[in-house]
Amino acid sequence: MTMPPPFEGRRVTVVGLGRSGRAATRLLVRQDAAVTATDRRPVEDLPDAMSALKDFPVRYYMGGHPPEAFQDADLIVVSPGIDAERMDAVRIAKSRGIPVIGEMELGFRFATAPILAITGTNGKSTTTALAGAILEAAGHRVFVGGNLGRPLCEAVLERTSWDWIVLEVSSFQLETIQAFRPRIAVLMNVTLNHMDRYRSMEDYLAAKMRLFENQTETDEAVVSADDPLVFKRTVSVRSRRILFGQAARPEAGVYQEGESVTARGVTSPSERLEILRREDIRLPGRHNLENVLAASAAALLCGCPADRIRESVRNFKGLEHRLEPVRNRKGVLYVNDSKATTTEALAKALEAFTAPIVLIAGGRNKGGEFASVRELLGRRVKTAVLIGEARPVLRAAWEGAAPLIESESLEDAVQVAAKTASEGDIVLLAPACASFDMFRDFEDRGNRFKAIVKGL
C-alpha cells in the first residue's frame, strides 16, 4: 500500500455534502487540508451536514456550485451522486490540470486493511452484507460500507485496526478512482442500467470494469460464470480469476452441484469442498443463490472456514427493502422490494415466487428496457398497478401482457392492490424504476410502503 500524499495546507474542494461528502471533509480537515465545501442545496436543507461539521474549519458555498469554490483548489473530491463530466465548474477545473477524485479514492489512500470490493447491477448490497457477516463470524474485525451505508473515509476516521474492509462499490464511485485497488474484487453481473447517466451500455460496463484496473497477479477477481458479458470481459484481467455459477466449470470457482454449493480449486488446486446445502439458504429466489455463491467464494479467499460460511448463510435474513416480507393480511403476503430499480431486478423478484402476484411498479425511468419482462409479467402477474413518471412508458411496454391499473400515489396503489389481491396472492412492490420522482430514495419509498401496508 502506498503512503498517502501530504495534505497539510492543500486546498481541497469537496462537492456534495451527503454522507460521503461529510466523511471526506472530516478526513481532510484531520489531515490539515484547507477545505471548501459546496452543495447545490441551501444550508437550511442540510441540517445533518451542518451539525456534523459545526466544529470543523470549512469554507462553505451553498445553494449552488459557483466558480469561486473551485478556482484556488489543488484537489477536488466529488460525491458519487455528482456527475463530474456534466458539471461545468468541475470540467473547467480538470481542464486546468486540477485532479478530481471521489470519496472512495480519498479513503483508499489512507486505508491500511485489505479491501474486498463488490459491484454489479444487481445483488451487490446483499452480497456485501453477507460477506461481511461471514468474515465477522470467522472472527475478523470487519468494516462494511461503501455504497452500502458507511463511506470508506469513516473506516479511516474510526482509527480501528481492521482485518478487512468490505465495500459495496457503484459504477459512479468507480468513475473517479485513480489508485483504488481491492485485494479481492467481485463483479456480480452487468445489465442495462443508469442510461440517464451513461451514453451507452458499453460506457456503463467500462465503469464497472474499472474495479479490476489496478489489480495485479497477486489479487483475485471473483466473477459470474453465468453472465455472458461479465464472463467474456473478465478473461483478460491481470488478477487470478475465480468463478461462481449455477453449473460447475473447469476453472476454479464456487458452484452449485446438485443440492450442494461446492468450491473447486479456490484455495488450492486440488480443492473440492462442500460448503453448504441448498436448503441452508433461507432467502427466496435464484438470484439469492448467486449472491451466496459469490459471497462464499470471496469468504474462502479471505480465509474463512466452510462451517462459518454455512452458519452465516443459515442465519442471514437479508436486507431491508430487498424481497422483505412486510405483513400477511387476510392471507395476502405484502413484500417490499423497493431496491428493485431495474427490469432485471424486477424479473428476479417475479421469479422468486410461485403464487399469483399483484405488482406495484413505476417511478422515474432510468432508461430501462421494460418490454424485456413482458413474457414473465404475463405468466406471474395477475394485475400490475403503475405509479410515478414512468406510467406511460410501462403501459406502452406491458399493455396486453397483464391487466394494468394506474394510480396517482403509492397510498392509492396499495389500496388498489389490497382490493385486487385474493387469499394466497402476493402484493409485491418491485418498481423497476428509480424513486426520485416521488421519494428521497429507494429506502424512503420502501419505508412508506411498509407504513401504508401496516396501516391497512
C-alpha positions, 0 to 999 in steps of 0.5 A: 500500500502506498503512503498517502500524499501530504495534505497539510495546507492543500486546498481541497474542494469537496462537492456534495455534502451527503454522507460521503461528502461529510466523511471526506471533509472530516478526513481532510480537515484531520489531515490539515487540508484547507477545505471548501465545501459546496452543495447545490442545496441551501444550508437550511436543507442540510441540517445533518451536514451542518451539525456534523461539521459545526466544529470543523474549519470549512469554507462553505458555498451553498445553494449552488456550485459557483466558480469561486469554490473551485478556482484556488483548489489543488484537489477536488473530491466529488460525491458519487451522486455528482456527475463530474463530466456534466458539471461545468465548474468541475470540467473547467477545473480538470481542464486546468490540470486540477485532479478530481477524485471521489470519496472512495479514492480519498479513503483508499489512500489512507486505508491500511486493511485489505479491501474486498470490493463488490459491484454489479447491477444487481445483488451487490448490497446483499452480497456485501452484507453477507460477506461481511457477516461471514468474515465477522463470524470467522472472527475478523474485525470487519468494516462494511460500507461503501455504497452500502451505508458507511463511506470508506473515509469513516473506516479511516476516521474510526482509527480501528485496526481492521482485518478487512474492509468490505465495500459495496462499490457503484459504477459512479464511485468507480468513475473517479478512482485513480489508485483504488485497488481491492485485494479481492474484487467481485463483479456480480453481473452487468445489465442495462442500467443508469442510461440517464447517466451513461451514453451507452451500455458499453460506457456503463460496463467500462465503469464497472470494469474499472474495479479490476484496473489496478489489480495485479497477479497477486489479487483475485477477481471473483466473477459470474460464470453465468453472465455472458458479458461479465464472463467474456470481459473478465478473461483478460484481467491481470488478477487470478480469476475465480468463478461462481455459477449455477453449473460447475466449470473447469476453472476454479470457482464456487458452484452449485452441484446438485443440492450442494454449493461446492468450491473447486480449486479456490484455495488450492488446486486440488480443492473440492469442498462442500460448503453448504446445502441448498436448503441452508439458504433461507432467502427466496429466489435464484438470484439469492443463490448467486449472491451466496455463491459469490459471497462464499467464494470471496469468504474462502479467499479471505480465509474463512472456514466452510462451517462459518460460511454455512452458519452465516448463510443459515442465519442471514435474513437479508436486507431491508427493502430487498424481497422483505416480507412486510405483513400477511393480511387476510392471507395476502403476503405484502413484500417490499422490494423497493431496491428493485430499480431495474427490469432485471431486478424486477424479473428476479423478484417475479421469479422468486415466487410461485403464487399469483402476484399483484405488482406495484411498479413505476417511478422515474425511468432510468432508461430501462428496457421494460418490454424485456419482462413482458413474457414473465409479467404475463405468466406471474402477474395477475394485475400490475398497478403503475405509479410515478413518471414512468406510467406511460412508458410501462403501459406502452411496454406491458399493455396486453401482457397483464391487466394494468391499473394506474394510480396517482400515489403509492397510498392509492396503489396499495389500496388498489392492490389490497382490493385486487389481491385474493387469499394466497396472492402476493402484493409485491412492490418491485418498481423497476424504476428509480424513486426520485420522482416521488421519494428521497430514495429507494429506502424512503419509498420502501419505508412508506410502503411498509407504513401504508401496508401496516396501516391497512 
